[in-house]
């Protein structure tokens, strides 16, 4: 199971990013546990300056703006 954290204050882009992660995981058949991290101190702890951010299995893979679906698929597949 992949541990995915979506970092952001809960804005529309953050919610859309979470939905995209869930959709790609379902499409690929990859089990995921998605956690939304909204605490600014926790987000800063990952070195994220722009949101939304995505952390998969402890590794920051994306920060700032909406990710591309094909990038999410690649991150979940590795």
N, CA, C and O atoms as a Tripos MOL2 file, in Angstrom:
@<TRIPOS>MOLECULE
protein
  312   311    78     0     0
PROTEIN
NO_CHARGES

@<TRIPOS>ATOM
      1 N           0.8470   -1.1780    0.0000 N.3       1 UNK1
      2 CA          0.0000    0.0000    0.0000 C.3       1 UNK1
      3 C           0.8900    1.2380    0.0000 C.2       1 UNK1
      4 O           1.8530    1.3350    0.7610 O.2       1 UNK1
      5 N           0.5410    2.1840   -0.8780 N.am      2 UNK2
      6 CA          1.2700    3.4400   -0.9580 C.3       2 UNK2
      7 C           0.6960    4.4150    0.0650 C.2       2 UNK2
      8 O          -0.5200    4.5410    0.2070 O.2       2 UNK2
      9 N           1.5840    5.0980    0.7680 N.am      3 UNK3
     10 CA          1.1910    6.1190    1.7270 C.3       3 UNK3
     11 C           1.3430    7.4720    1.0360 C.2       3 UNK3
     12 O           2.4590    7.8980    0.7360 O.2       3 UNK3
     13 N           0.2160    8.1490    0.7830 N.am      4 UNK4
     14 CA          0.2220    9.4070    0.0430 C.3       4 UNK4
     15 C          -0.2790   10.5200    0.9530 C.2       4 UNK4
     16 O          -1.3110   10.3950    1.6110 O.2       4 UNK4
     17 N           0.4780   11.6090    0.9710 N.am      5 UNK5
     18 CA          0.0590   12.7950    1.7010 C.3       5 UNK5
     19 C          -0.1290   13.9230    0.6920 C.2       5 UNK5
     20 O           0.7490   14.1860   -0.1300 O.2       5 UNK5
     21 N          -1.2800   14.5840    0.7610 N.am      6 UNK6
     22 CA         -1.5310   15.7610   -0.0570 C.3       6 UNK6
     23 C          -1.3820   16.9530    0.8840 C.2       6 UNK6
     24 O          -2.1240   17.0930    1.8560 O.2       6 UNK6
     25 N          -0.4060   17.8060    0.5750 N.am      7 UNK7
     26 CA         -0.0840   18.9340    1.4360 C.3       7 UNK7
     27 C          -0.7350   20.2020    0.9090 C.2       7 UNK7
     28 O          -0.5720   20.5490   -0.2610 O.2       7 UNK7
     29 N          -1.4670   20.8880    1.7640 N.am      8 UNK8
     30 CA         -2.0900   22.1450    1.3680 C.3       8 UNK8
     31 C          -3.1700   22.5540    2.3430 C.2       8 UNK8
     32 O          -3.6180   21.7510    3.1620 O.2       8 UNK8
     33 N          -3.5880   23.8130    2.2540 N.am      9 UNK9
     34 CA         -4.5510   24.3440    3.2140 C.3       9 UNK9
     35 C          -5.9840   23.8780    3.0100 C.2       9 UNK9
     36 O          -6.8480   24.1900    3.8290 O.2       9 UNK9
     37 N          -6.2560   23.1460    1.9510 N.am     10 UNK10
     38 CA         -7.6200   22.6880    1.6930 C.3      10 UNK10
     39 C          -8.3060   23.4780    0.5990 C.2      10 UNK10
     40 O          -9.5320   23.4650    0.4890 O.2      10 UNK10
     41 N          -7.5190   24.1660   -0.2090 N.am     11 UNK11
     42 CA         -8.0660   24.9490   -1.3160 C.3      11 UNK11
     43 C          -8.5900   24.0250   -2.4190 C.2      11 UNK11
     44 O          -8.4440   22.8040   -2.3500 O.2      11 UNK11
     45 N          -9.1970   24.6270   -3.4250 N.am     12 UNK12
     46 CA         -9.7740   23.8370   -4.5150 C.3      12 UNK12
     47 C          -8.7060   23.0010   -5.2290 C.2      12 UNK12
     48 O          -8.9520   21.8400   -5.5560 O.2      12 UNK12
     49 N          -7.5280   23.5760   -5.4730 N.am     13 UNK13
     50 CA         -6.4540   22.8180   -6.1360 C.3      13 UNK13
     51 C          -6.0090   21.6310   -5.2810 C.2      13 UNK13
     52 O          -5.6910   20.5640   -5.8070 O.2      13 UNK13
     53 N          -5.9880   21.8200   -3.9740 N.am     14 UNK14
     54 CA         -5.5960   20.7210   -3.0780 C.3      14 UNK14
     55 C          -6.6250   19.5890   -3.1260 C.2      14 UNK14
     56 O          -6.2670   18.4120   -3.1700 O.2      14 UNK14
     57 N          -7.8940   19.9600   -3.1190 N.am     15 UNK15
     58 CA         -8.9540   18.9420   -3.1950 C.3      15 UNK15
     59 C          -8.9250   18.2350   -4.5430 C.2      15 UNK15
     60 O          -9.1220   17.0220   -4.6170 O.2      15 UNK15
     61 N          -8.6810   18.9900   -5.6040 N.am     16 UNK16
     62 CA         -8.5980   18.4010   -6.9400 C.3      16 UNK16
     63 C          -7.4090   17.4510   -7.0250 C.2      16 UNK16
     64 O          -7.5110   16.3810   -7.6250 O.2      16 UNK16
     65 N          -6.2990   17.8300   -6.4360 N.am     17 UNK17
     66 CA         -5.1110   16.9640   -6.4220 C.3      17 UNK17
     67 C          -5.4070   15.6630   -5.7010 C.2      17 UNK17
     68 O          -5.0290   14.5910   -6.1730 O.2      17 UNK17
     69 N          -6.0740   15.7440   -4.5710 N.am     18 UNK18
     70 CA         -6.4480   14.5350   -3.8350 C.3      18 UNK18
     71 C          -7.3430   13.6430   -4.6920 C.2      18 UNK18
     72 O          -7.1410   12.4300   -4.7460 O.2      18 UNK18
     73 N          -8.3220   14.2320   -5.3540 N.am     19 UNK19
     74 CA         -9.2190   13.4670   -6.2250 C.3      19 UNK19
     75 C          -8.4450   12.8060   -7.3610 C.2      19 UNK19
     76 O          -8.7160   11.6600   -7.7170 O.2      19 UNK19
     77 N          -7.4750   13.5380   -7.9330 N.am     20 UNK20
     78 CA         -6.6610   12.9840   -9.0180 C.3      20 UNK20
     79 C          -5.8350   11.7900   -8.5490 C.2      20 UNK20
     80 O          -5.7240   10.7870   -9.2540 O.2      20 UNK20
     81 N          -5.2580   11.9050   -7.3580 N.am     21 UNK21
     82 CA         -4.4550   10.7980   -6.8080 C.3      21 UNK21
     83 C          -5.3350    9.5710   -6.6180 C.2      21 UNK21
     84 O          -4.9600    8.4640   -7.0050 O.2      21 UNK21
     85 N          -6.5000    9.7690   -6.0250 N.am     22 UNK22
     86 CA         -7.4120    8.6400   -5.7970 C.3      22 UNK22
     87 C          -7.8510    8.0090   -7.1250 C.2      22 UNK22
     88 O          -7.9060    6.7850   -7.2390 O.2      22 UNK22
     89 N          -8.1600    8.8330   -8.1170 N.am     23 UNK23
     90 CA         -8.6160    8.3270   -9.4160 C.3      23 UNK23
     91 C          -7.5140    7.5310  -10.1200 C.2      23 UNK23
     92 O          -7.7790    6.4590  -10.6650 O.2      23 UNK23
     93 N          -6.2960    8.0390  -10.1110 N.am     24 UNK24
     94 CA         -5.1850    7.3270  -10.7600 C.3      24 UNK24
     95 C          -4.8710    6.0270  -10.0280 C.2      24 UNK24
     96 O          -4.5880    5.0120  -10.6650 O.2      24 UNK24
     97 N          -4.9180    6.0450   -8.7110 N.am     25 UNK25
     98 CA         -4.6670    4.8300   -7.9410 C.3      25 UNK25
     99 C          -5.7110    3.7670   -8.2790 C.2      25 UNK25
    100 O          -5.3790    2.5940   -8.4550 O.2      25 UNK25
    101 N          -6.9670    4.1830   -8.3670 N.am     26 UNK26
    102 CA         -8.0350    3.2400   -8.7020 C.3      26 UNK26
    103 C          -7.8540    2.7030  -10.1170 C.2      26 UNK26
    104 O          -8.0060    1.5060  -10.3570 O.2      26 UNK26
    105 N          -7.5300    3.5890  -11.0480 N.am     27 UNK27
    106 CA         -7.3260    3.1810  -12.4360 C.3      27 UNK27
    107 C          -6.1900    2.1670  -12.5590 C.2      27 UNK27
    108 O          -6.2690    1.2240  -13.3450 O.2      27 UNK27
    109 N          -5.1330    2.3720  -11.7730 N.am     28 UNK28
    110 CA         -3.9690    1.4800  -11.8210 C.3      28 UNK28
    111 C          -4.1300    0.2390  -10.9440 C.2      28 UNK28
    112 O          -3.3640   -0.7170  -11.0680 O.2      28 UNK28
    113 N          -5.1220    0.2580  -10.0620 N.am     29 UNK29
    114 CA         -5.2960   -0.8500   -9.1320 C.3      29 UNK29
    115 C          -4.2610   -0.8480   -8.0200 C.2      29 UNK29
    116 O          -3.9150   -1.8980   -7.4790 O.2      29 UNK29
    117 N          -3.7670    0.3480   -7.6790 N.am     30 UNK30
    118 CA         -2.7610    0.4910   -6.6250 C.3      30 UNK30
    119 C          -3.4650    0.9080   -5.3390 C.2      30 UNK30
    120 O          -4.1100    1.9550   -5.2970 O.2      30 UNK30
    121 N          -3.3460    0.0960   -4.2900 N.am     31 UNK31
    122 CA         -3.9590    0.4960   -3.0260 C.3      31 UNK31
    123 C          -3.2050    1.6820   -2.4190 C.2      31 UNK31
    124 O          -1.9760    1.6730   -2.3510 O.2      31 UNK31
    125 N          -3.9440    2.6950   -1.9830 N.am     32 UNK32
    126 CA         -3.3370    3.8810   -1.3860 C.3      32 UNK32
    127 C          -4.0590    4.2630   -0.0990 C.2      32 UNK32
    128 O          -5.2470    3.9980    0.0880 O.2      32 UNK32
    129 N          -3.2990    4.8870    0.7610 N.am     33 UNK33
    130 CA         -3.8690    5.5250    1.9510 C.3      33 UNK33
    131 C          -3.5400    7.0070    1.7770 C.2      33 UNK33
    132 O          -2.3720    7.3930    1.8150 O.2      33 UNK33
    133 N          -4.5630    7.8320    1.5880 N.am     34 UNK34
    134 CA         -4.3730    9.2510    1.3320 C.3      34 UNK34
    135 C          -4.6730   10.0370    2.5970 C.2      34 UNK34
    136 O          -5.7240    9.8780    3.2180 O.2      34 UNK34
    137 N          -3.7260   10.8850    2.9590 N.am     35 UNK35
    138 CA         -3.8870   11.7520    4.1220 C.3      35 UNK35
    139 C          -3.7430   13.1960    3.6640 C.2      35 UNK35
    140 O          -2.8130   13.5280    2.9290 O.2      35 UNK35
    141 N          -4.6580   14.0500    4.0950 N.am     36 UNK36
    142 CA         -4.5550   15.4760    3.8040 C.3      36 UNK36
    143 C          -3.8130   16.1320    4.9650 C.2      36 UNK36
    144 O          -4.1890   15.9700    6.1250 O.2      36 UNK36
    145 N          -2.7600   16.8720    4.6410 N.am     37 UNK37
    146 CA         -1.9890   17.5880    5.6520 C.3      37 UNK37
    147 C          -2.2350   19.0750    5.4410 C.2      37 UNK37
    148 O          -1.8400   19.6410    4.4220 O.2      37 UNK37
    149 N          -2.8960   19.7070    6.4180 N.am     38 UNK38
    150 CA         -3.2450   21.1190    6.2900 C.3      38 UNK38
    151 C          -2.4640   22.0140    7.2490 C.2      38 UNK38
    152 O          -2.5230   23.2390    7.1330 O.2      38 UNK38
    153 N          -1.7430   21.4290    8.1820 N.am     39 UNK39
    154 CA         -0.9730   22.1940    9.1540 C.3      39 UNK39
    155 C           0.2570   22.8070    8.4770 C.2      39 UNK39
    156 O           1.0860   22.0940    7.9110 O.2      39 UNK39
    157 N           0.3610   24.1340    8.5430 N.am     40 UNK40
    158 CA          1.4450   24.8250    7.8470 C.3      40 UNK40
    159 C           2.8240   24.4150    8.3440 C.2      40 UNK40
    160 O           3.7650   24.3260    7.5540 O.2      40 UNK40
    161 N           2.9550   24.1650    9.6380 N.am     41 UNK41
    162 CA          4.2550   23.7350   10.1750 C.3      41 UNK41
    163 C           4.6370   22.3680    9.6220 C.2      41 UNK41
    164 O           5.7980   22.1320    9.2860 O.2      41 UNK41
    165 N           3.6690   21.4750    9.5290 N.am     42 UNK42
    166 CA          3.9380   20.1390    8.9740 C.3      42 UNK42
    167 C           4.2930   20.2380    7.4930 C.2      42 UNK42
    168 O           5.1910   19.5420    7.0210 O.2      42 UNK42
    169 N           3.5950   21.0940    6.7650 N.am     43 UNK43
    170 CA          3.8860   21.2840    5.3410 C.3      43 UNK43
    171 C           5.2920   21.8320    5.1760 C.2      43 UNK43
    172 O           6.0540   21.3530    4.3350 O.2      43 UNK43
    173 N           5.6420   22.8390    5.9760 N.am     44 UNK44
    174 CA          6.9820   23.4300    5.9150 C.3      44 UNK44
    175 C           8.0530   22.3980    6.2390 C.2      44 UNK44
    176 O           9.1660   22.4650    5.7170 O.2      44 UNK44
    177 N           7.7140   21.4440    7.1000 N.am     45 UNK45
    178 CA          8.6530   20.3880    7.4500 C.3      45 UNK45
    179 C           9.0690   19.5360    6.2570 C.2      45 UNK45
    180 O          10.1270   18.9080    6.2820 O.2      45 UNK45
    181 N           8.2530   19.5110    5.2280 N.am     46 UNK46
    182 CA          8.5940   18.7840    4.0020 C.3      46 UNK46
    183 C           9.3580   19.6630    3.0080 C.2      46 UNK46
    184 O           9.7580   19.1970    1.9410 O.2      46 UNK46
    185 N           9.5570   20.9370    3.3650 N.am     47 UNK47
    186 CA         10.2670   21.8420    2.4750 C.3      47 UNK47
    187 C           9.4110   22.3680    1.3430 C.2      47 UNK47
    188 O           9.9300   22.8460    0.3340 O.2      47 UNK47
    189 N           8.1050   22.2830    1.5070 N.am     48 UNK48
    190 CA          7.1670   22.7240    0.4760 C.3      48 UNK48
    191 C           6.8970   24.2170    0.6580 C.2      48 UNK48
    192 O           6.4750   24.6520    1.7290 O.2      48 UNK48
    193 N           7.1410   24.9920   -0.3890 N.am     49 UNK49
    194 CA          6.8640   26.4210   -0.3400 C.3      49 UNK49
    195 C           5.5710   26.7620   -1.0860 C.2      49 UNK49
    196 O           4.9200   27.7620   -0.7840 O.2      49 UNK49
    197 N           5.2040   25.9240   -2.0610 N.am     50 UNK50
    198 CA          3.9870   26.1490   -2.8450 C.3      50 UNK50
    199 C           3.1310   24.8980   -2.7790 C.2      50 UNK50
    200 O           3.6350   23.7770   -2.8550 O.2      50 UNK50
    201 N           1.8310   25.1040   -2.6380 N.am     51 UNK51
    202 CA          0.9110   23.9740   -2.5520 C.3      51 UNK51
    203 C           0.0550   23.9140   -3.8110 C.2      51 UNK51
    204 O          -0.0560   24.9120   -4.5240 O.2      51 UNK51
    205 N          -0.5420   22.7850   -4.0930 N.am     52 UNK52
    206 CA         -0.4950   21.5540   -3.3280 C.3      52 UNK52
    207 C           0.8210   20.8110   -3.5220 C.2      52 UNK52
    208 O           1.5020   20.9420   -4.5390 O.2      52 UNK52
    209 N           1.1400   20.0330   -2.5110 N.am     53 UNK53
    210 CA          2.3020   19.1680   -2.5750 C.3      53 UNK53
    211 C           1.8540   17.7290   -2.4390 C.2      53 UNK53
    212 O           0.7990   17.4470   -1.8720 O.2      53 UNK53
    213 N           2.6570   16.8270   -2.9590 N.am     54 UNK54
    214 CA          2.3690   15.3930   -2.8370 C.3      54 UNK54
    215 C           3.6040   14.6970   -2.2970 C.2      54 UNK54
    216 O           4.7130   14.8900   -2.7960 O.2      54 UNK54
    217 N           3.3980   13.8880   -1.2740 N.am     55 UNK55
    218 CA          4.4540   13.0780   -0.6890 C.3      55 UNK55
    219 C           3.9940   11.6260   -0.8120 C.2      55 UNK55
    220 O           2.9050   11.2720   -0.3610 O.2      55 UNK55
    221 N           4.8320   10.7910   -1.4240 N.am     56 UNK56
    222 CA          4.4940    9.3760   -1.5630 C.3      56 UNK56
    223 C           5.5780    8.5620   -0.8690 C.2      56 UNK56
    224 O           6.7610    8.6550   -1.1980 O.2      56 UNK56
    225 N           5.1420    7.7610    0.0990 N.am     57 UNK57
    226 CA          6.0490    6.9310    0.8900 C.3      57 UNK57
    227 C           7.2210    7.7390    1.4320 C.2      57 UNK57
    228 O           8.3690    7.2960    1.3930 O.2      57 UNK57
    229 N           6.9090    8.9500    1.9460 N.am     58 UNK58
    230 CA          7.9090    9.7780    2.5990 C.3      58 UNK58
    231 C           8.7530   10.6420    1.6820 C.2      58 UNK58
    232 O           9.6080   11.3880    2.1610 O.2      58 UNK58
    233 N           8.5370   10.5630    0.3750 N.am     59 UNK59
    234 CA          9.3340   11.3320   -0.5850 C.3      59 UNK59
    235 C           8.4670   12.3860   -1.2660 C.2      59 UNK59
    236 O           7.4060   12.0730   -1.8060 O.2      59 UNK59
    237 N           8.9290   13.6480   -1.2350 N.am     60 UNK60
    238 CA          8.2150   14.7190   -1.9230 C.3      60 UNK60
    239 C           8.3810   14.5050   -3.4240 C.2      60 UNK60
    240 O           9.5010   14.4530   -3.9330 O.2      60 UNK60
    241 N           7.2530   14.3820   -4.1300 N.am     61 UNK61
    242 CA          7.2980   14.1670   -5.5750 C.3      61 UNK61
    243 C           6.7420   15.3500   -6.3650 C.2      61 UNK61
    244 O           6.9530   15.4470   -7.5740 O.2      61 UNK61
    245 N           6.0270   16.2520   -5.6780 N.am     62 UNK62
    246 CA          5.4030   17.3700   -6.3940 C.3      62 UNK62
    247 C           5.1520   18.5200   -5.4290 C.2      62 UNK62
    248 O           4.8320   18.3100   -4.2580 O.2      62 UNK62
    249 N           5.3050   19.7490   -5.9450 N.am     63 UNK63
    250 CA          4.9560   20.9400   -5.1710 C.3      63 UNK63
    251 C           4.5300   22.0480   -6.1240 C.2      63 UNK63
    252 O           5.2190   22.3370   -7.1020 O.2      63 UNK63
    253 N           3.4030   22.6580   -5.8350 N.am     64 UNK64
    254 CA          2.9280   23.8230   -6.5830 C.3      64 UNK64
    255 C           2.1480   23.4800   -7.8330 C.2      64 UNK64
    256 O           2.6730   22.8370   -8.7420 O.2      64 UNK64
    257 N           0.9020   23.9020   -7.8840 N.am     65 UNK65
    258 CA          0.0660   23.6800   -9.0560 C.3      65 UNK65
    259 C          -0.4740   22.2710   -9.1460 C.2      65 UNK65
    260 O          -0.0950   21.3850   -8.3800 O.2      65 UNK65
    261 N          -1.3660   22.0870  -10.0970 N.am     66 UNK66
    262 CA         -1.9480   20.7600  -10.2940 C.3      66 UNK66
    263 C          -0.9570   19.8500  -11.0220 C.2      66 UNK66
    264 O          -0.3570   20.2540  -12.0190 O.2      66 UNK66
    265 N          -0.7890   18.6380  -10.5290 N.am     67 UNK67
    266 CA          0.0880   17.6980  -11.2260 C.3      67 UNK67
    267 C          -0.6170   17.1310  -12.4560 C.2      67 UNK67
    268 O          -1.8410   17.2040  -12.5660 O.2      67 UNK67
    269 N           0.1460   16.5760  -13.3620 N.am     68 UNK68
    270 CA         -0.4180   15.9020  -14.5300 C.3      68 UNK68
    271 C          -0.7980   14.4800  -14.1230 C.2      68 UNK68
    272 O          -0.1120   13.8510  -13.3180 O.2      68 UNK68
    273 N          -1.8910   13.9840  -14.6850 N.am     69 UNK69
    274 CA         -2.3600   12.6370  -14.3640 C.3      69 UNK69
    275 C          -1.2910   11.5930  -14.6790 C.2      69 UNK69
    276 O          -1.1130   10.6390  -13.9200 O.2      69 UNK69
    277 N          -0.5740   11.7690  -15.8000 N.am     70 UNK70
    278 CA          0.4520   10.7850  -16.1600 C.3      70 UNK70
    279 C           1.6130   10.7990  -15.1730 C.2      70 UNK70
    280 O           2.2470    9.7670  -14.9530 O.2      70 UNK70
    281 N           1.9010   11.9600  -14.5720 N.am     71 UNK71
    282 CA          2.9460   12.0130  -13.5410 C.3      71 UNK71
    283 C           2.5030   11.2680  -12.2920 C.2      71 UNK71
    284 O           3.2770   10.5210  -11.6940 O.2      71 UNK71
    285 N           1.2560   11.4760  -11.9050 N.am     72 UNK72
    286 CA          0.7310   10.7510  -10.7380 C.3      72 UNK72
    287 C           0.8090    9.2600  -10.9590 C.2      72 UNK72
    288 O           1.2090    8.5160  -10.0630 O.2      72 UNK72
    289 N           0.4290    8.8140  -12.1480 N.am     73 UNK73
    290 CA          0.4810    7.3800  -12.4770 C.3      73 UNK73
    291 C           1.9040    6.8610  -12.3480 C.2      73 UNK73
    292 O           2.1200    5.7690  -11.8240 O.2      73 UNK73
    293 N           2.8720    7.6310  -12.8200 N.am     74 UNK74
    294 CA          4.2660    7.2050  -12.7320 C.3      74 UNK74
    295 C           4.7200    7.1260  -11.2810 C.2      74 UNK74
    296 O           5.3800    6.1630  -10.8910 O.2      74 UNK74
    297 N           4.3730    8.1320  -10.4760 N.am     75 UNK75
    298 CA          4.7770    8.1360   -9.0760 C.3      75 UNK75
    299 C           4.1720    6.9610   -8.3140 C.2      75 UNK75
    300 O           4.8280    6.3680   -7.4580 O.2      75 UNK75
    301 N           2.9300    6.6250   -8.6230 N.am     76 UNK76
    302 CA          2.2660    5.5210   -7.9230 C.3      76 UNK76
    303 C           2.7830    4.1610   -8.3830 C.2      76 UNK76
    304 O           2.6760    3.1730   -7.6560 O.2      76 UNK76
    305 N           3.3320    4.1140   -9.5710 N.am     77 UNK77
    306 CA          3.7940    2.8400  -10.1390 C.3      77 UNK77
    307 C           5.2020    2.4480   -9.6930 C.2      77 UNK77
    308 O           5.6220    1.3060   -9.8800 O.2      77 UNK77
    309 N           5.9270    3.3950   -9.1050 N.am     78 UNK78
    310 CA          7.3020    3.0800   -8.7090 C.3      78 UNK78
    311 C           7.3980    2.7360   -7.2560 C.2      78 UNK78
    312 O           8.4870    2.4450   -6.7610 O.2      78 UNK78
@<TRIPOS>BOND
     1     1     2 1
     2     2     3 1
     3     3     4 2
     4     3     5 am
     5     5     6 1
     6     6     7 1
     7     7     8 2
     8     7     9 am
     9     9    10 1
    10    10    11 1
    11    11    12 2
    12    11    13 am
    13    13    14 1
    14    14    15 1
    15    15    16 2
    16    15    17 am
    17    17    18 1
    18    18    19 1
    19    19    20 2
    20    19    21 am
    21    21    22 1
    22    22    23 1
    23    23    24 2
    24    23    25 am
    25    25    26 1
    26    26    27 1
    27    27    28 2
    28    27    29 am
    29    29    30 1
    30    30    31 1
    31    31    32 2
    32    31    33 am
    33    33    34 1
    34    34    35 1
    35    35    36 2
    36    35    37 am
    37    37    38 1
    38    38    39 1
    39    39    40 2
    40    39    41 am
    41    41    42 1
    42    42    43 1
    43    43    44 2
    44    43    45 am
    45    45    46 1
    46    46    47 1
    47    47    48 2
    48    47    49 am
    49    49    50 1
    50    50    51 1
    51    51    52 2
    52    51    53 am
    53    53    54 1
    54    54    55 1
    55    55    56 2
    56    55    57 am
    57    57    58 1
    58    58    59 1
    59    59    60 2
    60    59    61 am
    61    61    62 1
    62    62    63 1
    63    63    64 2
    64    63    65 am
    65    65    66 1
    66    66    67 1
    67    67    68 2
    68    67    69 am
    69    69    70 1
    70    70    71 1
    71    71    72 2
    72    71    73 am
    73    73    74 1
    74    74    75 1
    75    75    76 2
    76    75    77 am
    77    77    78 1
    78    78    79 1
    79    79    80 2
    80    79    81 am
    81    81    82 1
    82    82    83 1
    83    83    84 2
    84    83    85 am
    85    85    86 1
    86    86    87 1
    87    87    88 2
    88    87    89 am
    89    89    90 1
    90    90    91 1
    91    91    92 2
    92    91    93 am
    93    93    94 1
    94    94    95 1
    95    95    96 2
    96    95    97 am
    97    97    98 1
    98    98    99 1
    99    99   100 2
   100    99   101 am
   101   101   102 1
   102   102   103 1
   103   103   104 2
   104   103   105 am
   105   105   106 1
   106   106   107 1
   107   107   108 2
   108   107   109 am
   109   109   110 1
   110   110   111 1
   111   111   112 2
   112   111   113 am
   113   113   114 1
   114   114   115 1
   115   115   116 2
   116   115   117 am
   117   117   118 1
   118   118   119 1
   119   119   120 2
   120   119   121 am
   121   121   122 1
   122   122   123 1
   123   123   124 2
   124   123   125 am
   125   125   126 1
   126   126   127 1
   127   127   128 2
   128   127   129 am
   129   129   130 1
   130   130   131 1
   131   131   132 2
   132   131   133 am
   133   133   134 1
   134   134   135 1
   135   135   136 2
   136   135   137 am
   137   137   138 1
   138   138   139 1
   139   139   140 2
   140   139   141 am
   141   141   142 1
   142   142   143 1
   143   143   144 2
   144   143   145 am
   145   145   146 1
   146   146   147 1
   147   147   148 2
   148   147   149 am
   149   149   150 1
   150   150   151 1
   151   151   152 2
   152   151   153 am
   153   153   154 1
   154   154   155 1
   155   155   156 2
   156   155   157 am
   157   157   158 1
   158   158   159 1
   159   159   160 2
   160   159   161 am
   161   161   162 1
   162   162   163 1
   163   163   164 2
   164   163   165 am
   165   165   166 1
   166   166   167 1
   167   167   168 2
   168   167   169 am
   169   169   170 1
   170   170   171 1
   171   171   172 2
   172   171   173 am
   173   173   174 1
   174   174   175 1
   175   175   176 2
   176   175   177 am
   177   177   178 1
   178   178   179 1
   179   179   180 2
   180   179   181 am
   181   181   182 1
   182   182   183 1
   183   183   184 2
   184   183   185 am
   185   185   186 1
   186   186   187 1
   187   187   188 2
   188   187   189 am
   189   189   190 1
   190   190   191 1
   191   191   192 2
   192   191   193 am
   193   193   194 1
   194   194   195 1
   195   195   196 2
   196   195   197 am
   197   197   198 1
   198   198   199 1
   199   199   200 2
   200   199   201 am
   201   201   202 1
   202   202   203 1
   203   203   204 2
   204   203   205 am
   205   205   206 1
   206   206   207 1
   207   207   208 2
   208   207   209 am
   209   209   210 1
   210   210   211 1
   211   211   212 2
   212   211   213 am
   213   213   214 1
   214   214   215 1
   215   215   216 2
   216   215   217 am
   217   217   218 1
   218   218   219 1
   219   219   220 2
   220   219   221 am
   221   221   222 1
   222   222   223 1
   223   223   224 2
   224   223   225 am
   225   225   226 1
   226   226   227 1
   227   227   228 2
   228   227   229 am
   229   229   230 1
   230   230   231 1
   231   231   232 2
   232   231   233 am
   233   233   234 1
   234   234   235 1
   235   235   236 2
   236   235   237 am
   237   237   238 1
   238   238   239 1
   239   239   240 2
   240   239   241 am
   241   241   242 1
   242   242   243 1
   243   243   244 2
   244   243   245 am
   245   245   246 1
   246   246   247 1
   247   247   248 2
   248   247   249 am
   249   249   250 1
   250   250   251 1
   251   251   252 2
   252   251   253 am
   253   253   254 1
   254   254   255 1
   255   255   256 2
   256   255   257 am
   257   257   258 1
   258   258   259 1
   259   259   260 2
   260   259   261 am
   261   261   262 1
   262   262   263 1
   263   263   264 2
   264   263   265 am
   265   265   266 1
   266   266   267 1
   267   267   268 2
   268   267   269 am
   269   269   270 1
   270   270   271 1
   271   271   272 2
   272   271   273 am
   273   273   274 1
   274   274   275 1
   275   275   276 2
   276   275   277 am
   277   277   278 1
   278   278   279 1
   279   279   280 2
   280   279   281 am
   281   281   282 1
   282   282   283 1
   283   283   284 2
   284   283   285 am
   285   285   286 1
   286   286   287 1
   287   287   288 2
   288   287   289 am
   289   289   290 1
   290   290   291 1
   291   291   292 2
   292   291   293 am
   293   293   294 1
   294   294   295 1
   295   295   296 2
   296   295   297 am
   297   297   298 1
   298   298   299 1
   299   299   300 2
   300   299   301 am
   301   301   302 1
   302   302   303 1
   303   303   304 2
   304   303   305 am
   305   305   306 1
   306   306   307 1
   307   307   308 2
   308   307   309 am
   309   309   310 1
   310   310   311 1
   311   311   312 2
@<TRIPOS>SUBSTRUCTURE
     1 UNK1         2 RESIDUE 1 A UNK
     2 UNK2         6 RESIDUE 1 A UNK
     3 UNK3        10 RESIDUE 1 A UNK
     4 UNK4        14 RESIDUE 1 A UNK
     5 UNK5        18 RESIDUE 1 A UNK
     6 UNK6        22 RESIDUE 1 A UNK
     7 UNK7        26 RESIDUE 1 A UNK
     8 UNK8        30 RESIDUE 1 A UNK
     9 UNK9        34 RESIDUE 1 A UNK
    10 UNK10       38 RESIDUE 1 A UNK
    11 UNK11       42 RESIDUE 1 A UNK
    12 UNK12       46 RESIDUE 1 A UNK
    13 UNK13       50 RESIDUE 1 A UNK
    14 UNK14       54 RESIDUE 1 A UNK
    15 UNK15       58 RESIDUE 1 A UNK
    16 UNK16       62 RESIDUE 1 A UNK
    17 UNK17       66 RESIDUE 1 A UNK
    18 UNK18       70 RESIDUE 1 A UNK
    19 UNK19       74 RESIDUE 1 A UNK
    20 UNK20       78 RESIDUE 1 A UNK
    21 UNK21       82 RESIDUE 1 A UNK
    22 UNK22       86 RESIDUE 1 A UNK
    23 UNK23       90 RESIDUE 1 A UNK
    24 UNK24       94 RESIDUE 1 A UNK
    25 UNK25       98 RESIDUE 1 A UNK
    26 UNK26      102 RESIDUE 1 A UNK
    27 UNK27      106 RESIDUE 1 A UNK
    28 UNK28      110 RESIDUE 1 A UNK
    29 UNK29      114 RESIDUE 1 A UNK
    30 UNK30      118 RESIDUE 1 A UNK
    31 UNK31      122 RESIDUE 1 A UNK
    32 UNK32      126 RESIDUE 1 A UNK
    33 UNK33      130 RESIDUE 1 A UNK
    34 UNK34      134 RESIDUE 1 A UNK
    35 UNK35      138 RESIDUE 1 A UNK
    36 UNK36      142 RESIDUE 1 A UNK
    37 UNK37      146 RESIDUE 1 A UNK
    38 UNK38      150 RESIDUE 1 A UNK
    39 UNK39      154 RESIDUE 1 A UNK
    40 UNK40      158 RESIDUE 1 A UNK
    41 UNK41      162 RESIDUE 1 A UNK
    42 UNK42      166 RESIDUE 1 A UNK
    43 UNK43      170 RESIDUE 1 A UNK
    44 UNK44      174 RESIDUE 1 A UNK
    45 UNK45      178 RESIDUE 1 A UNK
    46 UNK46      182 RESIDUE 1 A UNK
    47 UNK47      186 RESIDUE 1 A UNK
    48 UNK48      190 RESIDUE 1 A UNK
    49 UNK49      194 RESIDUE 1 A UNK
    50 UNK50      198 RESIDUE 1 A UNK
    51 UNK51      202 RESIDUE 1 A UNK
    52 UNK52      206 RESIDUE 1 A UNK
    53 UNK53      210 RESIDUE 1 A UNK
    54 UNK54      214 RESIDUE 1 A UNK
    55 UNK55      218 RESIDUE 1 A UNK
    56 UNK56      222 RESIDUE 1 A UNK
    57 UNK57      226 RESIDUE 1 A UNK
    58 UNK58      230 RESIDUE 1 A UNK
    59 UNK59      234 RESIDUE 1 A UNK
    60 UNK60      238 RESIDUE 1 A UNK
    61 UNK61      242 RESIDUE 1 A UNK
    62 UNK62      246 RESIDUE 1 A UNK
    63 UNK63      250 RESIDUE 1 A UNK
    64 UNK64      254 RESIDUE 1 A UNK
    65 UNK65      258 RESIDUE 1 A UNK
    66 UNK66      262 RESIDUE 1 A UNK
    67 UNK67      266 RESIDUE 1 A UNK
    68 UNK68      270 RESIDUE 1 A UNK
    69 UNK69      274 RESIDUE 1 A UNK
    70 UNK70      278 RESIDUE 1 A UNK
    71 UNK71      282 RESIDUE 1 A UNK
    72 UNK72      286 RESIDUE 1 A UNK
    73 UNK73      290 RESIDUE 1 A UNK
    74 UNK74      294 RESIDUE 1 A UNK
    75 UNK75      298 RESIDUE 1 A UNK
    76 UNK76      302 RESIDUE 1 A UNK
    77 UNK77      306 RESIDUE 1 A UNK
    78 UNK78      310 RESIDUE 1 A UNK
